């Protein structure tokens, strides 16, 4: 992945994860890769509020959140805004609702390399906004 200094402002990534230590690990990995992080958040209402209040360039989303919630309402909002996302799940692709069969999936447990590869692929495939509000492409 290119560094943020080579391409302008860093991409902003939303994290949805209800396991506290894993959420912190993902946040640390993404910050180490030069990203800004929104969240992490563990519930659907909190995630929807973050999407309304902040802008993000992509999202890493645990499928099953606290209180037996699934992240699908958040995915629908992200899709409506044209924001790419990656599912993170211990259940594999079989655990994803068929409506989202085309989505990228990272299976838990995952490695730093998997996060970085997925992040790079998503950023290469979609323009993102820099600090000046203008579209950027990795």
C-alpha positions in Angstrom: 0.0 0.0 0.0 1.3 3.5 -0.8 2.0 5.7 2.2 -0.3 8.6 2.8 2.5 11.1 2.2 2.8 9.8 -1.4 -0.9 10.2 -2.1 -2.1 13.1 0.1 -4.4 12.6 3.0 -4.9 9.2 4.6 -8.1 7.2 4.0 -10.6 7.1 6.8 -11.8 3.7 7.8 -14.9 2.8 9.9 -14.5 -0.2 12.2 -17.4 -2.3 13.5 -16.3 -4.9 16.1 -17.9 -5.9 19.4 -14.9 -7.7 20.8 -13.0 -4.9 22.5 -9.4 -6.3 22.3 -9.9 -7.3 18.6 -11.3 -3.8 17.8 -8.2 -2.2 19.4 -5.9 -4.5 17.4 -7.7 -3.7 14.1 -7.5 0.0 14.9 -3.8 -0.2 15.7 -3.1 -2.1 12.5 -5.0 0.4 10.3 -3.4 3.4 12.0 0.0 1.7 11.5 -0.9 1.5 7.8 -1.5 5.3 7.7 -5.3 5.3 8.0 -7.5 7.5 10.1 -10.0 5.4 12.1 -13.7 6.1 12.9 -14.9 4.0 15.8 -14.5 1.2 16.6 -18.2 0.8 17.4 -19.9 -2.3 18.6 -23.6 -1.7 17.9 -25.8 -0.8 14.9 -27.2 2.4 16.2 -23.8 3.7 17.1 -22.4 2.8 13.7 -25.3 4.5 11.9 -24.8 7.6 13.9 -21.1 7.6 13.0 -21.9 7.3 9.3 -24.2 10.3 9.6 -21.7 12.4 11.6 -18.4 11.6 9.9 -17.2 10.7 6.4 -15.3 7.5 5.8 -13.7 6.0 2.7 -14.3 2.4 3.6 -15.4 0.1 6.5 -14.3 -3.1 8.1 -17.4 -4.7 9.6 -17.8 -7.6 12.0 -21.0 -9.4 10.8 -22.3 -10.3 14.3 -22.3 -7.5 16.8 -23.4 -7.1 20.4 -27.0 -7.9 21.5 -27.3 -10.4 18.7 -27.4 -7.6 16.1 -26.1 -8.1 12.6 -24.4 -5.4 10.7 -26.6 -5.5 7.6 -28.5 -2.2 8.2 -25.1 -0.5 8.4 -24.1 -2.2 5.1 -27.3 -0.9 3.4 -26.5 2.6 4.5 -22.8 2.3 3.3 -24.0 1.0 -0.1 -26.5 3.8 -0.4 -23.6 6.2 0.1 -21.2 4.4 -2.2 -18.8 3.5 0.6 -17.0 0.1 0.1 -16.9 -2.4 3.0 -15.3 -5.6 4.1 -17.0 -8.2 6.2 -14.9 -9.8 9.1 -16.4 -13.0 10.4 -15.4 -16.3 12.0 -18.2 -18.1 10.1 -16.7 -17.7 6.6 -18.6 -16.7 3.5 -21.4 -19.2 4.4 -22.2 -16.9 7.4 -23.0 -13.9 5.1 -26.5 -13.1 4.1 -26.9 -14.1 0.4 -27.9 -10.5 -0.4 -24.3 -9.6 0.2 -22.6 -12.5 -1.6 -20.6 -10.1 -3.7 -18.9 -8.5 -0.7 -15.3 -8.9 0.3 -14.9 -11.2 3.4 -11.9 -11.7 5.7 -12.2 -14.8 7.9 -11.3 -14.5 11.6 -8.7 -15.0 12.8 -6.9 -12.9 10.2 -3.4 -11.6 9.8 -2.0 -8.2 9.4 -1.1 -9.1 5.8 -4.8 -10.0 5.1 -6.0 -6.7 6.4 -3.4 -4.7 4.5 -4.0 -6.7 1.2 -7.7 -6.2 1.5 -7.3 -2.5 2.3 -5.1 -2.0 -0.6 -7.4 -3.8 -3.0 -10.4 -1.7 -1.9 -8.6 1.6 -2.1 -7.3 0.7 -5.6 -10.8 0.0 -6.8 -12.5 3.1 -5.6 -11.6 6.8 -5.4 -11.5 8.3 -2.0 -11.6 11.9 -0.6 -8.6 13.7 0.7 -8.5 16.4 3.3 -9.4 19.0 0.7 -12.6 17.0 -0.2 -11.3 16.2 -3.7 -11.3 12.6 -4.9 -8.1 10.7 -4.5 -7.1 7.3 -5.9 -4.6 4.9 -4.5 
